[in-house]
Amino acid sequence: MYADTGSVPVPGEVSDGSYINYPRRRPGRPSWNSSGVPWHTLCYKDNCPRLQQVKAHWDPGNIFHHSLSIQPPV
C-alpha cells in the first residue's frame, strides 16, 4: 500500500502518518520500516521531543509503557 514510502505511512501529501493503535510488533525494525523515517515520527510527527518532556515529568521511571510508548529522554 505504501510502496513509495518504504511500506509505511510517512507523513506527507498522501498520509498524515500512522495511527498509534495500529497493531505492529517491531516498529523500529528496518524490515518493517524501510522508509528511513523513525517510527516515532510516523506516529507522533514533530511532537516527540515535547512528549518526551511530558513523559519525563509524569512517568520518570517509565512504568507505563508498551512497544510504541514515548521513551524517556536520554
Predicted model as a PDB file, atoms N, CA, C, CB and O in Angstrom, pLDDT in the B-factor column:
MODEL        1                                                                  
ATOM      1  N   MET A   1       0.808  -1.187   0.000  1.00 63.00           N  
ATOM      2  CA  MET A   1       0.000   0.000   0.000  1.00 63.00           C  
ATOM      3  C   MET A   1       0.858   1.260   0.000  1.00 63.00           C  
ATOM      4  CB  MET A   1      -0.923  -0.007   1.187  1.00 63.00           C  
ATOM      5  O   MET A   1       0.521   2.229  -0.680  1.00 63.00           O  
ATOM      6  N   TYR A   2       1.943   1.266   0.737  1.00 68.00           N  
ATOM      7  CA  TYR A   2       2.816   2.434   0.810  1.00 68.00           C  
ATOM      8  C   TYR A   2       4.175   2.113   0.206  1.00 68.00           C  
ATOM      9  CB  TYR A   2       2.975   2.906   2.267  1.00 68.00           C  
ATOM     10  O   TYR A   2       5.205   2.382   0.825  1.00 68.00           O  
ATOM     11  N   ALA A   3       4.192   1.551  -0.973  1.00 68.00           N  
ATOM     12  CA  ALA A   3       5.432   1.107  -1.612  1.00 68.00           C  
ATOM     13  C   ALA A   3       6.414   2.258  -1.830  1.00 68.00           C  
ATOM     14  CB  ALA A   3       5.121   0.441  -2.943  1.00 68.00           C  
ATOM     15  O   ALA A   3       7.624   2.060  -1.719  1.00 68.00           O  
ATOM     16  N   ASP A   4       5.918   3.444  -2.135  1.00 72.00           N  
ATOM     17  CA  ASP A   4       6.796   4.585  -2.395  1.00 72.00           C  
ATOM     18  C   ASP A   4       7.464   5.126  -1.141  1.00 72.00           C  
ATOM     19  CB  ASP A   4       6.018   5.684  -3.054  1.00 72.00           C  
ATOM     20  O   ASP A   4       8.450   5.856  -1.234  1.00 72.00           O  
ATOM     21  N   THR A   5       6.941   4.779   0.036  1.00 68.00           N  
ATOM     22  CA  THR A   5       7.498   5.301   1.287  1.00 68.00           C  
ATOM     23  C   THR A   5       8.007   4.190   2.198  1.00 68.00           C  
ATOM     24  CB  THR A   5       6.453   6.122   2.020  1.00 68.00           C  
ATOM     25  O   THR A   5       7.939   4.321   3.420  1.00 68.00           O  
ATOM     26  N   GLY A   6       8.509   3.118   1.636  1.00 65.00           N  
ATOM     27  CA  GLY A   6       9.101   2.053   2.436  1.00 65.00           C  
ATOM     28  C   GLY A   6       8.108   1.228   3.206  1.00 65.00           C  
ATOM     29  O   GLY A   6       8.430   0.705   4.273  1.00 65.00           O  
ATOM     30  N   SER A   7       6.901   1.099   2.685  1.00 67.00           N  
ATOM     31  CA  SER A   7       5.838   0.266   3.276  1.00 67.00           C  
ATOM     32  C   SER A   7       5.244   0.829   4.557  1.00 67.00           C  
ATOM     33  CB  SER A   7       6.372  -1.100   3.556  1.00 67.00           C  
ATOM     34  O   SER A   7       4.594   0.099   5.306  1.00 67.00           O  
ATOM     35  N   VAL A   8       5.453   2.105   4.819  1.00 71.00           N  
ATOM     36  CA  VAL A   8       4.860   2.737   5.999  1.00 71.00           C  
ATOM     37  C   VAL A   8       4.215   4.065   5.609  1.00 71.00           C  
ATOM     38  CB  VAL A   8       5.929   2.957   7.102  1.00 71.00           C  
ATOM     39  O   VAL A   8       4.621   4.680   4.622  1.00 71.00           O  
ATOM     40  N   PRO A   9       3.216   4.514   6.371  1.00 72.00           N  
ATOM     41  CA  PRO A   9       2.548   5.776   6.057  1.00 72.00           C  
ATOM     42  C   PRO A   9       3.341   6.989   6.563  1.00 72.00           C  
ATOM     43  CB  PRO A   9       1.146   5.785   6.661  1.00 72.00           C  
ATOM     44  O   PRO A   9       3.053   7.524   7.633  1.00 72.00           O  
ATOM     45  N   VAL A  10       4.329   7.409   5.791  1.00 73.00           N  
ATOM     46  CA  VAL A  10       5.148   8.568   6.154  1.00 73.00           C  
ATOM     47  C   VAL A  10       4.290   9.830   6.044  1.00 73.00           C  
ATOM     48  CB  VAL A  10       6.417   8.673   5.238  1.00 73.00           C  
ATOM     49  O   VAL A  10       3.599  10.013   5.042  1.00 73.00           O  
ATOM     50  N   PRO A  11       4.322  10.708   7.060  1.00 73.00           N  
ATOM     51  CA  PRO A  11       3.558  11.956   6.967  1.00 73.00           C  
ATOM     52  C   PRO A  11       3.975  12.757   5.743  1.00 73.00           C  
ATOM     53  CB  PRO A  11       3.744  12.799   8.236  1.00 73.00           C  
ATOM     54  O   PRO A  11       5.164  12.947   5.487  1.00 73.00           O  
ATOM     55  N   GLY A  12       3.007  13.213   5.007  1.00 72.00           N  
ATOM     56  CA  GLY A  12       3.278  13.980   3.790  1.00 72.00           C  
ATOM     57  C   GLY A  12       1.985  14.293   3.062  1.00 72.00           C  
ATOM     58  O   GLY A  12       0.942  14.481   3.689  1.00 72.00           O  
ATOM     59  N   GLU A  13       2.051  14.349   1.733  1.00 72.00           N  
ATOM     60  CA  GLU A  13       0.896  14.705   0.916  1.00 72.00           C  
ATOM     61  C   GLU A  13      -0.181  13.619   0.917  1.00 72.00           C  
ATOM     62  CB  GLU A  13       1.340  14.982  -0.502  1.00 72.00           C  
ATOM     63  O   GLU A  13      -1.371  13.933   0.893  1.00 72.00           O  
ATOM     64  N   VAL A  14       0.217  12.359   0.944  1.00 67.00           N  
ATOM     65  CA  VAL A  14      -0.729  11.256   0.828  1.00 67.00           C  
ATOM     66  C   VAL A  14      -1.285  10.827   2.188  1.00 67.00           C  
ATOM     67  CB  VAL A  14      -0.064  10.074   0.147  1.00 67.00           C  
ATOM     68  O   VAL A  14      -2.464  10.488   2.297  1.00 67.00           O  
ATOM     69  N   SER A  15      -0.455  10.840   3.204  1.00 69.00           N  
ATOM     70  CA  SER A  15      -0.842  10.331   4.517  1.00 69.00           C  
ATOM     71  C   SER A  15      -0.443  11.331   5.593  1.00 69.00           C  
ATOM     72  CB  SER A  15      -0.193   8.953   4.789  1.00 69.00           C  
ATOM     73  O   SER A  15       0.459  12.147   5.398  1.00 69.00           O  
ATOM     74  N   ASP A  16      -1.126  11.256   6.727  1.00 67.00           N  
ATOM     75  CA  ASP A  16      -0.766  12.115   7.848  1.00 67.00           C  
ATOM     76  C   ASP A  16       0.001  11.330   8.901  1.00 67.00           C  
ATOM     77  CB  ASP A  16      -2.017  12.748   8.466  1.00 67.00           C  
ATOM     78  O   ASP A  16       0.126  11.778  10.041  1.00 67.00           O  
ATOM     79  N   GLY A  17       0.515  10.166   8.529  1.00 66.00           N  
ATOM     80  CA  GLY A  17       1.282   9.356   9.460  1.00 66.00           C  
ATOM     81  C   GLY A  17       0.559   8.078   9.822  1.00 66.00           C  
ATOM     82  O   GLY A  17      -0.393   7.669   9.157  1.00 66.00           O  
ATOM     83  N   SER A  18       1.027   7.459  10.883  1.00 66.00           N  
ATOM     84  CA  SER A  18       0.499   6.176  11.314  1.00 66.00           C  
ATOM     85  C   SER A  18      -0.430   6.349  12.509  1.00 66.00           C  
ATOM     86  CB  SER A  18       1.639   5.220  11.660  1.00 66.00           C  
ATOM     87  O   SER A  18      -0.229   7.227  13.348  1.00 66.00           O  
ATOM     88  N   TYR A  19      -1.419   5.522  12.571  1.00 61.00           N  
ATOM     89  CA  TYR A  19      -2.339   5.501  13.700  1.00 61.00           C  
ATOM     90  C   TYR A  19      -1.663   4.744  14.830  1.00 61.00           C  
ATOM     91  CB  TYR A  19      -3.710   4.848  13.315  1.00 61.00           C  
ATOM     92  O   TYR A  19      -1.239   3.605  14.633  1.00 61.00           O  
ATOM     93  N   ILE A  20      -1.552   5.335  15.995  1.00 63.00           N  
ATOM     94  CA  ILE A  20      -0.775   4.761  17.090  1.00 63.00           C  
ATOM     95  C   ILE A  20      -1.304   3.396  17.526  1.00 63.00           C  
ATOM     96  CB  ILE A  20      -0.773   5.708  18.270  1.00 63.00           C  
ATOM     97  O   ILE A  20      -0.512   2.569  17.978  1.00 63.00           O  
ATOM     98  N   ASN A  21      -2.578   3.128  17.415  1.00 60.00           N  
ATOM     99  CA  ASN A  21      -3.131   1.854  17.843  1.00 60.00           C  
ATOM    100  C   ASN A  21      -3.112   0.785  16.758  1.00 60.00           C  
ATOM    101  CB  ASN A  21      -4.528   2.053  18.314  1.00 60.00           C  
ATOM    102  O   ASN A  21      -3.635  -0.311  16.959  1.00 60.00           O  
ATOM    103  N   TYR A  22      -2.518   1.090  15.619  1.00 58.00           N  
ATOM    104  CA  TYR A  22      -2.405   0.101  14.557  1.00 58.00           C  
ATOM    105  C   TYR A  22      -1.441  -0.987  15.031  1.00 58.00           C  
ATOM    106  CB  TYR A  22      -1.916   0.755  13.212  1.00 58.00           C  
ATOM    107  O   TYR A  22      -0.302  -0.676  15.379  1.00 58.00           O  
ATOM    108  N   PRO A  23      -1.863  -2.248  15.054  1.00 54.00           N  
ATOM    109  CA  PRO A  23      -1.011  -3.290  15.631  1.00 54.00           C  
ATOM    110  C   PRO A  23       0.205  -3.617  14.770  1.00 54.00           C  
ATOM    111  CB  PRO A  23      -1.817  -4.540  15.849  1.00 54.00           C  
ATOM    112  O   PRO A  23       0.083  -3.908  13.580  1.00 54.00           O  
ATOM    113  N   ARG A  24       1.339  -3.566  15.374  1.00 56.00           N  
ATOM    114  CA  ARG A  24       2.571  -3.994  14.743  1.00 56.00           C  
ATOM    115  C   ARG A  24       3.544  -4.335  15.862  1.00 56.00           C  
ATOM    116  CB  ARG A  24       3.150  -2.892  13.783  1.00 56.00           C  
ATOM    117  O   ARG A  24       3.520  -3.707  16.920  1.00 56.00           O  
ATOM    118  N   ARG A  25       4.375  -5.298  15.641  1.00 51.00           N  
ATOM    119  CA  ARG A  25       5.205  -5.796  16.729  1.00 51.00           C  
ATOM    120  C   ARG A  25       6.529  -5.075  16.889  1.00 51.00           C  
ATOM    121  CB  ARG A  25       5.464  -7.230  16.528  1.00 51.00           C  
ATOM    122  O   ARG A  25       6.892  -4.712  18.008  1.00 51.00           O  
ATOM    123  N   ARG A  26       7.238  -4.865  15.843  1.00 56.00           N  
ATOM    124  CA  ARG A  26       8.571  -4.276  15.965  1.00 56.00           C  
ATOM    125  C   ARG A  26       8.688  -3.061  15.055  1.00 56.00           C  
ATOM    126  CB  ARG A  26       9.664  -5.314  15.621  1.00 56.00           C  
ATOM    127  O   ARG A  26       9.226  -3.160  13.952  1.00 56.00           O  
ATOM    128  N   PRO A  27       8.192  -1.924  15.504  1.00 57.00           N  
ATOM    129  CA  PRO A  27       8.154  -0.741  14.639  1.00 57.00           C  
ATOM    130  C   PRO A  27       9.527  -0.202  14.270  1.00 57.00           C  
ATOM    131  CB  PRO A  27       7.373   0.340  15.305  1.00 57.00           C  
ATOM    132  O   PRO A  27       9.662   0.482  13.255  1.00 57.00           O  
ATOM    133  N   GLY A  28      10.555  -0.494  15.071  1.00 63.00           N  
ATOM    134  CA  GLY A  28      11.882   0.009  14.759  1.00 63.00           C  
ATOM    135  C   GLY A  28      12.684  -0.855  13.812  1.00 63.00           C  
ATOM    136  O   GLY A  28      13.787  -0.481  13.415  1.00 63.00           O  
ATOM    137  N   ARG A  29      12.150  -2.001  13.443  1.00 66.00           N  
ATOM    138  CA  ARG A  29      12.890  -2.919  12.561  1.00 66.00           C  
ATOM    139  C   ARG A  29      12.911  -2.411  11.126  1.00 66.00           C  
ATOM    140  CB  ARG A  29      12.270  -4.324  12.605  1.00 66.00           C  
ATOM    141  O   ARG A  29      11.868  -2.036  10.590  1.00 66.00           O  
ATOM    142  N   PRO A  30      14.080  -2.393  10.498  1.00 67.00           N  
ATOM    143  CA  PRO A  30      14.160  -1.987   9.097  1.00 67.00           C  
ATOM    144  C   PRO A  30      13.326  -2.871   8.171  1.00 67.00           C  
ATOM    145  CB  PRO A  30      15.597  -2.002   8.645  1.00 67.00           C  
ATOM    146  O   PRO A  30      12.874  -2.404   7.126  1.00 67.00           O  
ATOM    147  N   SER A  31      13.115  -4.131   8.530  1.00 69.00           N  
ATOM    148  CA  SER A  31      12.284  -4.994   7.681  1.00 69.00           C  
ATOM    149  C   SER A  31      10.829  -4.540   7.678  1.00 69.00           C  
ATOM    150  CB  SER A  31      12.372  -6.448   8.152  1.00 69.00           C  
ATOM    151  O   SER A  31      10.102  -4.816   6.724  1.00 69.00           O  
ATOM    152  N   TRP A  32      10.403  -3.865   8.701  1.00 72.00           N  
ATOM    153  CA  TRP A  32       9.044  -3.339   8.756  1.00 72.00           C  
ATOM    154  C   TRP A  32       8.990  -1.930   8.200  1.00 72.00           C  
ATOM    155  CB  TRP A  32       8.517  -3.359  10.187  1.00 72.00           C  
ATOM    156  O   TRP A  32       8.044  -1.574   7.497  1.00 72.00           O  
ATOM    157  N   ASN A  33       9.992  -1.130   8.507  1.00 73.00           N  
ATOM    158  CA  ASN A  33      10.001   0.272   8.115  1.00 73.00           C  
ATOM    159  C   ASN A  33      11.277   0.574   7.346  1.00 73.00           C  
ATOM    160  CB  ASN A  33       9.876   1.193   9.350  1.00 73.00           C  
ATOM    161  O   ASN A  33      12.318   0.846   7.943  1.00 73.00           O  
ATOM    162  N   SER A  34      11.196   0.525   6.041  1.00 73.00           N  
ATOM    163  CA  SER A  34      12.372   0.815   5.218  1.00 73.00           C  
ATOM    164  C   SER A  34      12.339   2.234   4.670  1.00 73.00           C  
ATOM    165  CB  SER A  34      12.470  -0.181   4.069  1.00 73.00           C  
ATOM    166  O   SER A  34      13.058   2.550   3.722  1.00 73.00           O  
ATOM    167  N   SER A  35      11.514   3.087   5.254  1.00 76.00           N  
ATOM    168  CA  SER A  35      11.384   4.466   4.777  1.00 76.00           C  
ATOM    169  C   SER A  35      12.545   5.349   5.203  1.00 76.00           C  
ATOM    170  CB  SER A  35      10.095   5.063   5.276  1.00 76.00           C  
ATOM    171  O   SER A  35      12.810   6.371   4.571  1.00 76.00           O  
ATOM    172  N   GLY A  36      13.245   4.963   6.274  1.00 78.00           N  
ATOM    173  CA  GLY A  36      14.287   5.829   6.820  1.00 78.00           C  
ATOM    174  C   GLY A  36      13.740   6.836   7.808  1.00 78.00           C  
ATOM    175  O   GLY A  36      14.506   7.591   8.407  1.00 78.00           O  
ATOM    176  N   VAL A  37      12.426   6.862   7.991  1.00 80.00           N  
ATOM    177  CA  VAL A  37      11.778   7.757   8.947  1.00 80.00           C  
ATOM    178  C   VAL A  37      11.580   6.975  10.246  1.00 80.00           C  
ATOM    179  CB  VAL A  37      10.404   8.308   8.390  1.00 80.00           C  
ATOM    180  O   VAL A  37      10.993   5.893  10.219  1.00 80.00           O  
ATOM    181  N   PRO A  38      12.056   7.495  11.386  1.00 82.00           N  
ATOM    182  CA  PRO A  38      11.901   6.767  12.651  1.00 82.00           C  
ATOM    183  C   PRO A  38      10.438   6.495  12.972  1.00 82.00           C  
ATOM    184  CB  PRO A  38      12.540   7.550  13.793  1.00 82.00           C  
ATOM    185  O   PRO A  38       9.564   7.282  12.608  1.00 82.00           O  
ATOM    186  N   TRP A  39      10.166   5.385  13.651  1.00 78.00           N  
ATOM    187  CA  TRP A  39       8.780   5.010  13.953  1.00 78.00           C  
ATOM    188  C   TRP A  39       8.065   6.084  14.759  1.00 78.00           C  
ATOM    189  CB  TRP A  39       8.745   3.690  14.711  1.00 78.00           C  
ATOM    190  O   TRP A  39       6.867   6.297  14.573  1.00 78.00           O  
ATOM    191  N   HIS A  40       8.781   6.765  15.656  1.00 79.00           N  
ATOM    192  CA  HIS A  40       8.110   7.773  16.480  1.00 79.00           C  
ATOM    193  C   HIS A  40       7.689   8.980  15.657  1.00 79.00           C  
ATOM    194  CB  HIS A  40       9.018   8.216  17.617  1.00 79.00           C  
ATOM    195  O   HIS A  40       6.735   9.669  16.019  1.00 79.00           O  
ATOM    196  N   THR A  41       8.380   9.248  14.561  1.00 80.00           N  
ATOM    197  CA  THR A  41       7.948  10.322  13.664  1.00 80.00           C  
ATOM    198  C   THR A  41       6.700   9.905  12.894  1.00 80.00           C  
ATOM    199  CB  THR A  41       9.078  10.698  12.683  1.00 80.00           C  
ATOM    200  O   THR A  41       5.825  10.731  12.633  1.00 80.00           O  
ATOM    201  N   LEU A  42       6.615   8.622  12.529  1.00 78.00           N  
ATOM    202  CA  LEU A  42       5.417   8.131  11.844  1.00 78.00           C  
ATOM    203  C   LEU A  42       4.187   8.309  12.721  1.00 78.00           C  
ATOM    204  CB  LEU A  42       5.580   6.653  11.457  1.00 78.00           C  
ATOM    205  O   LEU A  42       3.114   8.660  12.232  1.00 78.00           O  
ATOM    206  N   CYS A  43       4.344   8.067  14.011  1.00 76.00           N  
ATOM    207  CA  CYS A  43       3.203   8.115  14.927  1.00 76.00           C  
ATOM    208  C   CYS A  43       2.961   9.493  15.536  1.00 76.00           C  
ATOM    209  CB  CYS A  43       3.405   7.123  16.028  1.00 76.00           C  
ATOM    210  O   CYS A  43       1.814   9.914  15.681  1.00 76.00           O  
ATOM    211  N   TYR A  44       4.024  10.189  15.888  1.00 82.00           N  
ATOM    212  CA  TYR A  44       3.886  11.439  16.643  1.00 82.00           C  
ATOM    213  C   TYR A  44       4.349  12.676  15.891  1.00 82.00           C  
ATOM    214  CB  TYR A  44       4.650  11.337  17.915  1.00 82.00           C  
ATOM    215  O   TYR A  44       4.217  13.790  16.398  1.00 82.00           O  
ATOM    216  N   LYS A  45       4.887  12.502  14.699  1.00 83.00           N  
ATOM    217  CA  LYS A  45       5.440  13.577  13.878  1.00 83.00           C  
ATOM    218  C   LYS A  45       6.464  14.372  14.685  1.00 83.00           C  
ATOM    219  CB  LYS A  45       4.316  14.508  13.362  1.00 83.00           C  
ATOM    220  O   LYS A  45       7.332  13.779  15.326  1.00 83.00           O  
ATOM    221  N   ASP A  46       6.380  15.694  14.664  1.00 86.00           N  
ATOM    222  CA  ASP A  46       7.383  16.526  15.331  1.00 86.00           C  
ATOM    223  C   ASP A  46       7.112  16.713  16.822  1.00 86.00           C  
ATOM    224  CB  ASP A  46       7.450  17.873  14.663  1.00 86.00           C  
ATOM    225  O   ASP A  46       7.816  17.477  17.482  1.00 86.00           O  
ATOM    226  N   ASN A  47       6.118  16.036  17.355  1.00 88.00           N  
ATOM    227  CA  ASN A  47       5.758  16.192  18.764  1.00 88.00           C  
ATOM    228  C   ASN A  47       6.582  15.325  19.706  1.00 88.00           C  
ATOM    229  CB  ASN A  47       4.311  15.877  18.949  1.00 88.00           C  
ATOM    230  O   ASN A  47       6.444  15.459  20.922  1.00 88.00           O  
ATOM    231  N   CYS A  48       7.417  14.456  19.203  1.00 87.00           N  
ATOM    232  CA  CYS A  48       8.137  13.507  20.051  1.00 87.00           C  
ATOM    233  C   CYS A  48       8.984  14.188  21.134  1.00 87.00           C  
ATOM    234  CB  CYS A  48       9.024  12.636  19.192  1.00 87.00           C  
ATOM    235  O   CYS A  48       8.893  13.772  22.289  1.00 87.00           O  
ATOM    236  N   PRO A  49       9.800  15.204  20.837  1.00 92.00           N  
ATOM    237  CA  PRO A  49      10.584  15.831  21.907  1.00 92.00           C  
ATOM    238  C   PRO A  49       9.713  16.418  23.022  1.00 92.00           C  
ATOM    239  CB  PRO A  49      11.459  16.923  21.326  1.00 92.00           C  
ATOM    240  O   PRO A  49      10.047  16.293  24.200  1.00 92.00           O  
ATOM    241  N   ARG A  50       8.616  17.045  22.659  1.00 94.00           N  
ATOM    242  CA  ARG A  50       7.710  17.610  23.659  1.00 94.00           C  
ATOM    243  C   ARG A  50       7.074  16.503  24.484  1.00 94.00           C  
ATOM    244  CB  ARG A  50       6.623  18.465  22.988  1.00 94.00           C  
ATOM    245  O   ARG A  50       6.952  16.625  25.703  1.00 94.00           O  
ATOM    246  N   LEU A  51       6.669  15.424  23.825  1.00 92.00           N  
ATOM    247  CA  LEU A  51       6.068  14.302  24.538  1.00 92.00           C  
ATOM    248  C   LEU A  51       7.084  13.612  25.447  1.00 92.00           C  
ATOM    249  CB  LEU A  51       5.486  13.297  23.545  1.00 92.00           C  
ATOM    250  O   LEU A  51       6.713  13.089  26.498  1.00 92.00           O  
ATOM    251  N   GLN A  52       8.353  13.605  25.058  1.00 93.00           N  
ATOM    252  CA  GLN A  52       9.384  13.043  25.923  1.00 93.00           C  
ATOM    253  C   GLN A  52       9.536  13.875  27.202  1.00 93.00           C  
ATOM    254  CB  GLN A  52      10.725  12.964  25.174  1.00 93.00           C  
ATOM    255  O   GLN A  52       9.768  13.325  28.278  1.00 93.00           O  
ATOM    256  N   GLN A  53       9.409  15.168  27.084  1.00 94.00           N  
ATOM    257  CA  GLN A  53       9.479  16.029  28.275  1.00 94.00           C  
ATOM    258  C   GLN A  53       8.311  15.740  29.211  1.00 94.00           C  
ATOM    259  CB  GLN A  53       9.480  17.524  27.871  1.00 94.00           C  
ATOM    260  O   GLN A  53       8.483  15.685  30.429  1.00 94.00           O  
ATOM    261  N   VAL A  54       7.130  15.558  28.643  1.00 94.00           N  
ATOM    262  CA  VAL A  54       5.952  15.220  29.448  1.00 94.00           C  
ATOM    263  C   VAL A  54       6.153  13.864  30.113  1.00 94.00           C  
ATOM    264  CB  VAL A  54       4.670  15.210  28.575  1.00 94.00           C  
ATOM    265  O   VAL A  54       5.853  13.696  31.294  1.00 94.00           O  
ATOM    266  N   LYS A  55       6.658  12.904  29.357  1.00 94.00           N  
ATOM    267  CA  LYS A  55       6.927  11.566  29.896  1.00 94.00           C  
ATOM    268  C   LYS A  55       7.915  11.644  31.058  1.00 94.00           C  
ATOM    269  CB  LYS A  55       7.475  10.635  28.791  1.00 94.00           C  
ATOM    270  O   LYS A  55       7.712  11.001  32.088  1.00 94.00           O  
ATOM    271  N   ALA A  56       8.976  12.422  30.902  1.00 94.00           N  
ATOM    272  CA  ALA A  56       9.986  12.551  31.953  1.00 94.00           C  
ATOM    273  C   ALA A  56       9.389  13.158  33.218  1.00 94.00           C  
ATOM    274  CB  ALA A  56      11.159  13.406  31.463  1.00 94.00           C  
ATOM    275  O   ALA A  56       9.784  12.799  34.327  1.00 94.00           O  
ATOM    276  N   HIS A  57       8.452  14.065  33.056  1.00 95.00           N  
ATOM    277  CA  HIS A  57       7.833  14.710  34.212  1.00 95.00           C  
ATOM    278  C   HIS A  57       6.851  13.777  34.924  1.00 95.00           C  
ATOM    279  CB  HIS A  57       7.117  15.984  33.778  1.00 95.00           C  
ATOM    280  O   HIS A  57       6.899  13.642  36.147  1.00 95.00           O  
ATOM    281  N   TRP A  58       5.969  13.140  34.167  1.00 95.00           N  
ATOM    282  CA  TRP A  58       4.874  12.370  34.752  1.00 95.00           C  
ATOM    283  C   TRP A  58       5.178  10.883  34.957  1.00 95.00           C  
ATOM    284  CB  TRP A  58       3.673  12.502  33.889  1.00 95.00           C  
ATOM    285  O   TRP A  58       4.534  10.231  35.778  1.00 95.00           O  
ATOM    286  N   ASP A  59       6.140  10.347  34.227  1.00 94.00           N  
ATOM    287  CA  ASP A  59       6.481   8.928  34.361  1.00 94.00           C  
ATOM    288  C   ASP A  59       7.998   8.746  34.241  1.00 94.00           C  
ATOM    289  CB  ASP A  59       5.742   8.078  33.283  1.00 94.00           C  
ATOM    290  O   ASP A  59       8.468   8.078  33.319  1.00 94.00           O  
ATOM    291  N   PRO A  60       8.764   9.331  35.160  1.00 92.00           N  
ATOM    292  CA  PRO A  60      10.224   9.270  35.040  1.00 92.00           C  
ATOM    293  C   PRO A  60      10.792   7.853  35.136  1.00 92.00           C  
ATOM    294  CB  PRO A  60      10.849  10.123  36.105  1.00 92.00           C  
ATOM    295  O   PRO A  60      11.883   7.597  34.628  1.00 92.00           O  
ATOM    296  N   GLY A  61      10.079   6.939  35.772  1.00 93.00           N  
ATOM    297  CA  GLY A  61      10.544   5.559  35.864  1.00 93.00           C  
ATOM    298  C   GLY A  61      10.104   4.691  34.705  1.00 93.00           C  
ATOM    299  O   GLY A  61      10.401   3.497  34.679  1.00 93.00           O  
ATOM    300  N   ASN A  62       9.400   5.271  33.744  1.00 92.00           N  
ATOM    301  CA  ASN A  62       8.905   4.560  32.559  1.00 92.00           C  
ATOM    302  C   ASN A  62       8.077   3.329  32.953  1.00 92.00           C  
ATOM    303  CB  ASN A  62      10.086   4.137  31.661  1.00 92.00           C  
ATOM    304  O   ASN A  62       8.191   2.261  32.352  1.00 92.00           O  
ATOM    305  N   ILE A  63       7.252   3.511  33.969  1.00 94.00           N  
ATOM    306  CA  ILE A  63       6.397   2.425  34.454  1.00 94.00           C  
ATOM    307  C   ILE A  63       5.298   2.103  33.444  1.00 94.00           C  
ATOM    308  CB  ILE A  63       5.776   2.795  35.811  1.00 94.00           C  
ATOM    309  O   ILE A  63       4.988   0.935  33.209  1.00 94.00           O  
ATOM    310  N   PHE A  64       4.721   3.127  32.858  1.00 91.00           N  
ATOM    311  CA  PHE A  64       3.636   2.947  31.892  1.00 91.00           C  
ATOM    312  C   PHE A  64       4.241   2.935  30.489  1.00 91.00           C  
ATOM    313  CB  PHE A  64       2.552   4.080  32.031  1.00 91.00           C  
ATOM    314  O   PHE A  64       4.583   3.981  29.939  1.00 91.00           O  
ATOM    315  N   HIS A  65       4.366   1.748  29.925  1.00 88.00           N  
ATOM    316  CA  HIS A  65       4.985   1.661  28.601  1.00 88.00           C  
ATOM    317  C   HIS A  65       4.453   0.435  27.837  1.00 88.00           C  
ATOM    318  CB  HIS A  65       6.530   1.588  28.732  1.00 88.00           C  
ATOM    319  O   HIS A  65       3.892  -0.500  28.407  1.00 88.00           O  
ATOM    320  N   HIS A  66       4.659   0.499  26.546  1.00 80.00           N  
ATOM    321  CA  HIS A  66       4.384  -0.595  25.617  1.00 80.00           C  
ATOM    322  C   HIS A  66       5.333  -0.415  24.438  1.00 80.00           C  
ATOM    323  CB  HIS A  66       2.866  -0.610  25.150  1.00 80.00           C  
ATOM    324  O   HIS A  66       6.159   0.497  24.453  1.00 80.00           O  
ATOM    325  N   SER A  67       5.236  -1.248  23.438  1.00 74.00           N  
ATOM    326  CA  SER A  67       6.225  -1.218  22.357  1.00 74.00           C  
ATOM    327  C   SER A  67       6.251   0.096  21.577  1.00 74.00           C  
ATOM    328  CB  SER A  67       5.959  -2.343  21.409  1.00 74.00           C  
ATOM    329  O   SER A  67       7.263   0.408  20.949  1.00 74.00           O  
ATOM    330  N   LEU A  68       5.172   0.869  21.601  1.00 75.00           N  
ATOM    331  CA  LEU A  68       5.140   2.138  20.887  1.00 75.00           C  
ATOM    332  C   LEU A  68       5.092   3.350  21.823  1.00 75.00           C  
ATOM    333  CB  LEU A  68       3.952   2.167  19.962  1.00 75.00           C  
ATOM    334  O   LEU A  68       4.748   4.453  21.397  1.00 75.00           O  
ATOM    335  N   SER A  69       5.431   3.146  23.077  1.00 82.00           N  
ATOM    336  CA  SER A  69       5.419   4.250  24.029  1.00 82.00           C  
ATOM    337  C   SER A  69       6.497   5.275  23.716  1.00 82.00           C  
ATOM    338  CB  SER A  69       5.598   3.727  25.440  1.00 82.00           C  
ATOM    339  O   SER A  69       7.535   4.966  23.130  1.00 82.00           O  
ATOM    340  N   ILE A  70       6.218   6.488  24.122  1.00 86.00           N  
ATOM    341  CA  ILE A  70       7.251   7.502  24.099  1.00 86.00           C  
ATOM    342  C   ILE A  70       8.317   7.089  25.103  1.00 86.00           C  
ATOM    343  CB  ILE A  70       6.673   8.920  24.422  1.00 86.00           C  
ATOM    344  O   ILE A  70       8.006   6.777  26.252  1.00 86.00           O  
ATOM    345  N   GLN A  71       9.555   7.087  24.678  1.00 84.00           N  
ATOM    346  CA  GLN A  71      10.657   6.742  25.568  1.00 84.00           C  
ATOM    347  C   GLN A  71      11.117   7.988  26.315  1.00 84.00           C  
ATOM    348  CB  GLN A  71      11.830   6.113  24.776  1.00 84.00           C  
ATOM    349  O   GLN A  71      11.110   9.086  25.757  1.00 84.00           O  
ATOM    350  N   PRO A  72      11.518   7.824  27.574  1.00 84.00           N  
ATOM    351  CA  PRO A  72      12.053   8.982  28.298  1.00 84.00           C  
ATOM    352  C   PRO A  72      13.259   9.552  27.557  1.00 84.00           C  
ATOM    353  CB  PRO A  72      12.446   8.593  29.747  1.00 84.00           C  
ATOM    354  O   PRO A  72      13.962   8.815  26.866  1.00 84.00           O  
ATOM    355  N   PRO A  73      13.506  10.855  27.691  1.00 82.00           N  
ATOM    356  CA  PRO A  73      14.667  11.442  27.022  1.00 82.00           C  
ATOM    357  C   PRO A  73      15.967  10.828  27.563  1.00 82.00           C  
ATOM    358  CB  PRO A  73      14.677  12.979  27.210  1.00 82.00           C  
ATOM    359  O   PRO A  73      16.045  10.436  28.727  1.00 82.00           O  
ATOM    360  N   VAL A  74      16.953  10.757  26.720  1.00 77.00           N  
ATOM    361  CA  VAL A  74      18.229  10.144  27.098  1.00 77.00           C  
ATOM    362  C   VAL A  74      19.066  11.133  27.880  1.00 77.00           C  
ATOM    363  CB  VAL A  74      18.998   9.659  25.855  1.00 77.00           C  
ATOM    364  O   VAL A  74      20.180  10.810  28.292  1.00 77.00           O  
TER     365      VAL A  74                                                      
ENDMDL                                                                          
END                                                                             
